[in-house]
Every structure is written in C-alpha cells, then in structure tokens.
Amino acid sequence: MSDDQTSLYAARVPIFPRRVSGYFRRLKWVIMIVTLGIYYITPWIRWDRGPNLPDQAVLVDMANRRFYFFWIEIWPHEFYFVAGLLVMAGVGLFLFTAMLGRVWCGYACPQTVWTDLFLVVERWVQGDRNARMRLHNSKWDARKIRLKVTTWALWLMIAVATGGAWVFYFTDAPTLLFNLVTFQAPGIAYMTIFVLTMTTFVFGGFMREQVCIYMCPWPRIQGAMMDDDTLTVAYREWRGEPRTRGKKRREAAAEASAAGPQIGGRSPLITMPGVRNTTTGKFARAEGPGDCIDCNACVNVCPMGIDIRDGQQLACITCALCIDACDEVMEKTGAARGLIDYVALSDAPREAAGGDPINVRKHLMRPRNYVYAGVWAAFGLALLFALFIRPDIEMTVAAVRNPTFVVLSDGSVRNAYDVRLRNKHGEERPFALSVSADSGVVLSVEGADTDDIVMVPADAQHRVRVYLTAASGTPVSTRERTNLDLWVEDTESGERASVGTSFNGRENQ
C-alpha cells in the first residue's frame, strides 16, 4: 500500500482509561448494575402458572414452542408479538439517537456494559491508568504474570457466568444448573456456554473498542439519525480555544487583563468565557486564553482512546465520561463547567456570540422526534390491544379435499375437516364443537365418546377429524358450495370462538 492510501483497519493499541467520578460515571454504574442484575437474576424468578405449566417467569421453551414472560404466553402462530417488540426496539433506538446521539452505545449496549465490568476488575487487580501502563510496558516477570493471570481468571469467571445465564433462559434454570455441574446436561448446552464465554472474554477483555469500530454497524447507521440539532457529547471549541497551560497561560491571561476587553479585530471563537452569569446563564467574554488547559483529562478517561476536542468521530460512543473529567478540571481552575457537555452543534455560533445558553427542550421536542415517538407508541398500543383481546381458546379448520365430499349409502353427503383446537389454559378442558344451527348439517367427531365433546390437554394444541353430514335432498346437499361456521365452546368458562368454512354438495342432484 502506498503512503498516500489510508488503511481501513488499524492494529489495536491498548487503551488504559483512567478512573473518573461524576454524574455520568454514577449514572453508568446504576445502569450497569441494573442491566447485569436483570440479565443474571431473571432466569431464577419463579411464576406460578398451574400444575401443568413451567414455573419459570421468563422462559423460551423451544421443545414445546412457547415463550413465557410472567403472565404472558406466546405461541408460535403469535410470533407477531415478538416481531412487534423488535420493531419497537428499532424505532426506540432511532428515537433516542435522534434526541441524544449514541446513548445506547454509551450506557446500555452489552459490549459497553461488560467492557465496563472488565475494566473494574482490571483496575482492582492492576491499579489505575499509570500503574496499568507501567505493567503493560514492563518485561514479563513473576509479578506481571501473577497480575495478568489473576485479571484473566476473573474475566473468565464473569464470562462463564454470562454464557451460563443465557442458556438458563431456554430451560428450567435450577434443573439445568444441577445437570451442568453433574455433567448430565446435553452437549449443546456446554457448547453454547463455551461459545458465549469465549466471545464475552475476548470482546470485553481484549477487543473492546475494536468491536464498536469495526464489527458494529450502528456507528455508520447513526449518521442518518443525527443532525446538527441532536444533543450529543461535544467540546465547546469557542470556549476552549486557544489552549494554553502553565507559564504560557499565566502570561496570556496577564496580557489580556492589562489590555482589557477587546472584541474587535479577533475571531469571536477565540474568547475566554471563564465565568458564567448565574442570572442569564450566559458566559462573560474577554480576550485571552481559552478555558482548555490542555490537560488531556478527557482523553485519559475515554474508553475509546479518542480526543473529543477533535470534533465528532465515528469511534465516540458518547459515554460522557469526558464530561465528568473536564468538569472536575474546570472546578479546579475556577472556570464554568460545561466545556465538554451534551450540546447541539447548531447552538455553537449563537453561544459563541454571547447568546442564550442551549435550550434542551427545543432540541428534544422536535417534529422528527414526535414522529418517532408516535410510531413507537402506536406499535406498543397495537401490541397491547392484540394481547388483551386474544382468546384463551382458538380453532383452525382445514377442509379435506381428497375427496371433496363422500356420498353415503342413504344418499346423504359428508364432508371431512381437520380441526386444530388450542387450549391456552393450565388444565385440561372439555371443548364442545357445533355448527351453525340453520346450516342443515349434522356434526360428529371421529373417535369421540360424545359426538361434539373433545377433551383438549392443558396448554396444548389438539387435532381432531370432524365430519359434517347433510341429509339427501336437502338444499345443502345439492348445492355446489354452502358457507357455514364451525363453533367451539369451552364448557367450563363459556368462552366461544368460530371459524368460517364451506360445505361441498352434489350440484343439480
């Protein structure tokens, strides 16, 4: 490759983020604890559904083709509920990205959450940024091996727990745990845990930001969701520039103080906002050095290893840790917080000119965001409506077409139907089958002790062969096709359902 060509891939340079404290760091702790708690604990929550149904609150029962979520049970033919939830998740991601940039990536993405957890372990074993850098650059000796192996061992334990928690969602968790530790579990369970363990271990421990930059498609997609009015983590360049530190900063400040406030002849982007007016929210303005002292605190805490002062970048996951780090420095230097903050790029010229501070509500409550929120709410309401109106009994009817009808010895005409009955209750129920009273046909069930009563097992689908017979000479038996309704009734609850079908007769007989 020639020197003027840019590589699409760069070998990973280890990043050692510094520990930071502040509002956004605390928020990330809360989100990490909540999300990991939900993930690890949920399979162990019990939910009583009756004697014939599983008591695991959240269960993807692949063997019986069911999905249980507390009191909700989803059957295979109701997969549209799952599809609807996926659509809601996608639209919700669009909504939050349009409002606040990559908040999903920065706070709740599994890659971010587990990387944060791995970093906690790494700091606990090896120390903060400088200690980890020295350890990384040192020669391999007994101490380095001990610290590295300890870190990797703890990562591996977390990764095993991660892979193990996932398989517990697909079968009864206590039973599977016993079978796993006694080596009685099926091979697919061990293989799944192994694959998820290794991906968690490698992605969270060694690849980290590479996963976000090279493997995840969302950084490329987000460009279509964001614009200049999106609130995102950014550096107020007009406040921070020019950057100075140490002796040069003191000299520049002294010169600006001696010269007094001068606006003419210099770019309004080169200012020293320094102090915010607590009444108006605006920054005081005078010539001199910017607020940025070029301490690189924002760079040192970044888990992606970027410099937010270089502008918007594909690698930035908007975790906002740079805000906490910069605010801490601003307080120490006596400048106003917010040099790095959640801001909209469209506000920079107005703020730089001494205008009103950012109006968060204006950026969040935009027509575009209302559309996303409306679509999201519409899907949610539609799913809730479909969930509450669905019956506990269902029936499907398929006419047997080979032959389409049979003429019996007495001249009557009989049609056959394959009927599937679904009992969504937790106990066996007697279902009564019937046909429209004015149809002129008689119903019977193959193999049933009572012509119209079928016992359907709990939480199961039961198939029966149903016969409809029309006496010879009746209008139904002589018409080519007659539309009618088959009915099913739960004799215990009285709930009913019907399906339309047709009866084939002998035309012109």
Number of C-alpha atoms within 10 A of each C-alpha: 6 6 6 6 7 9 9 6 9 9 6 11 8 14 18 22 23 21 17 18 11 14 12 18 20 14 11 20 16 12 15 21 13 12 16 17 11 11 14 16 10 18 22 17 12 13 16 12 17 12 10 13 15 18 18 24 20 25 22 20 15 10 8 11 11 18 20 20 14 16 10 11 16 18 18 11 9 15 12 14 19 13 11 16 15 12 16 19 13 12 19 17 20 22 24 20 24 27 25 21 26 26 20 17 20 18 25 18 16 16 20 24 22 24 22 20 19 25 22 14 18 23 18 11 16 20 16 17 18 13 12 19 16 11 18 15 8 10 11 12 8 9 11 15 13 13 15 17 12 16 20 17 13 16 24 19 12 19 26 19 15 20 22 23 21 16 21 23 20 18 19 20 20 13 11 19 18 12 13 16 9 9 11 11 15 11 10 10 17 15 12 14 20 16 14 20 22 15 15 25 25 15 18 24 21 15 16 22 23 18 15 21 18 13 10 12 11 13 18 10 11 17 13 10 17 20 17 13 19 23 24 26 27 24 26 24 22 22 27 24 20 19 17 21 16 9 9 12 18 13 15 17 18 14 14 17 13 9 12 12 13 13 13 8 6 10 11 18 19 22 27 25 24 23 16 15 11 8 6 10 13 18 22 13 21 20 23 26 28 28 30 26 19 16 13 14 22 26 20 22 25 25 23 22 18 18 19 19 18 10 13 15 11 13 16 26 25 24 23 26 30 28 28 24 25 24 22 16 21 20 11 10 13 11 19 18 19 17 25 26 19 21 25 21 18 15 17 21 13 12 18 23 14 15 15 14 16 19 11 15 8 9 20 19 11 14 10 14 18 13 12 18 17 14 17 22 15 13 16 17 12 12 16 12 11 14 15 8 8 10 14 15 20 18 19 16 19 12 20 15 11 8 9 14 20 17 17 12 7 8 13 19 25 22 23 24 20 15 18 16 22 22 25 21 18 16 16 15 20 16 24 18 21 19 20 16 10 7 15 16 22 16 18 18 20 14 11 14 9 11 17 18 19 23 14 22 19 19 22 16 15 16 15 17 18 22 19 20 23 24 19 18 13 15 17 23 28 20 15 14 15 15 12 18 16 20 17 23 19 20 13 9 9 10 13 18 16 18 14 13 16 14 26 23 27 19 12 8 11
